[in-house]
Amino acid sequence: MATSPQTNLPSGEFHGRTGEVVRRLQELHPKLIDLSLERLERLLARLGHPEQHLPPTIHVAGTNGKGSTCANLRAIAEAAGLKVHVMTSPHLLSVTERFRLAGQLVTEDDLIATLEEIERLNDGAPITVFEVLTAAGFLLFSRIPADLLILEVGLGGRFDATNVIPTARACIITSISLDHQAFLGDDLAGIAREKAGIIKQNVPVFVAPQTDAVMQAITDIATAHQAPLYRLGHDITLTTQRDGLLYHDDKGTLTLPYPALHGPHQYDNAALAIAALRHAGLTLPQNAFAGIAKTTWPARLQPLHGALHHALPTGWDLLLDGGHNPGAGEVLAKVLHHWQDRPLHLIVGLKDSKDVTGFLRPLIPYATTLQAVAEPGQHLAMPVPTILNAARAAGGEAIAGPDIRTALHYLRTNHAPPHSPPARVLICGSLYLAGCALALDGATPH
């Protein structure tokens, strides 16, 4: 059974009255992450097994693209008029972002009441915070009617808390790359086997393009569970047209608009969502799949228009992305390749455990400047000198921000017209940094 090294709960990750409850619960177990199912199964039994009373469920695992895929699933299902529950992680501004109940974010009052109910029934037994949050989601989802539950894996798959569900209508495995090596190891095929642990008996599974070793590991597990396997690029195809996308699978062909989420990698995430919904036994009109043109998901090449954007010269663009591992760096680099019409300034901050050199290496060739930042209150922020050293190791040069506002002021002072043309600025490297950026920009949970 996989377990983690001790990890303390970040003081800045949970705020307000919800944070008070979470901090009490965190004292019940010395680890923030401890991959196993027994503790949660005992708690769910005390709660009356809400995981057995959920709407039809689509379960989503992978390294990169899980959140975007879940957002596309929701956009399509809601375009079809379905009531949709969603559980995702982590949150950026408020823990309420993790739970969407029949289309609406849970209120802080309802979440606190649910957490306190769980706290009473748990009665001091060892439990991790993510397990409690998962139990809270299941309890809320079991009590409010909906047509569909979209369930994102927190970490891994086989021993992730979400994997206590008895079955699903479909499983999705997005792109797999190295991340969370402290918990999952550094062997991609081994990581794939952990993530493929969500595959259920006879339940169709939809898989993004993978390396041969990763795909073989997933195929082996799907075969063992007699789970129909649909591979993007083989059983599911997607081609670009002048005005959108042409999608095809064994159920036929769809002509679709381009996804609202930016970047060609989002075509794969949209296709996985479409395929899963077409095979999940739900009744959706064909025009609902055009919902991908209205998908929203924060910190995925998200344009910012608030206070931070106003700190830049007129005509500049400011974007935010939470990708934080080498795979995400490679995906971003494919986007940056198409941005060479204007100067690009990168503002980068990462979580301290991440492979910063691997993340930066594909990005550096496209950067006019690179500034390293660590925001006050950013969870486990990598020190700025570490990022500076990593940039040099990756073949580039960086300067210290050392925070977002100061980095933007530097750009306005040193790179504004008339000395240089209007530019793009990309803040990237961490979902925790993204949360800080959204707060500074004046965003609210949605």
Number of C-alpha atoms within 10 A of each C-alpha: 8 13 14 14 12 12 11 13 19 13 13 13 18 20 15 9 11 19 17 12 17 22 16 12 22 19 17 16 17 16 19 20 23 25 22 19 17 13 17 22 18 14 22 25 11 13 18 11 18 20 24 14 14 24 20 20 21 24 28 30 32 26 22 23 24 24 24 23 30 26 25 30 31 26 24 27 25 20 19 18 13 19 18 25 28 26 25 21 17 16 17 25 21 19 22 22 20 19 27 22 21 20 15 14 17 19 14 15 12 12 19 20 14 18 22 17 13 21 19 9 14 21 10 13 14 16 25 25 22 21 25 24 21 25 25 24 27 24 22 21 26 17 12 12 15 18 17 25 26 23 27 24 24 22 22 26 26 23 22 25 27 26 23 19 20 10 20 23 22 27 27 29 29 26 23 24 22 20 24 17 13 11 17 22 12 14 13 18 19 16 26 28 22 22 28 27 19 29 31 24 17 18 20 22 29 25 29 21 16 18 12 10 14 21 18 15 19 26 21 13 19 23 14 13 15 15 19 15 18 21 20 21 15 10 14 21 15 21 12 15 12 7 10 14 18 16 18 18 19 11 10 8 13 17 19 22 19 23 23 17 24 14 16 15 17 21 20 23 29 28 28 29 26 25 26 23 20 20 17 18 11 15 12 17 13 14 13 17 27 20 24 29 18 16 20 18 16 23 24 22 21 18 17 21 14 15 16 19 19 14 15 22 18 12 12 17 17 22 18 25 22 23 24 25 25 21 20 25 23 18 18 21 20 15 17 18 12 11 14 12 9 14 18 20 22 23 27 28 32 32 21 15 13 20 18 27 21 21 25 28 20 21 22 21 13 18 19 14 18 26 27 27 29 25 20 11 14 23 22 15 20 21 17 23 15 14 25 22 15 21 24 15 15 18 13 18 16 22 17 18 22 19 18 23 16 14 21 23 16 15 18 14 12 11 18 17 14 7 8 11 13 19 23 20 25 22 25 26 28 26 25 27 30 25 23 22 25 22 17 14 17 13 17 10 14 13
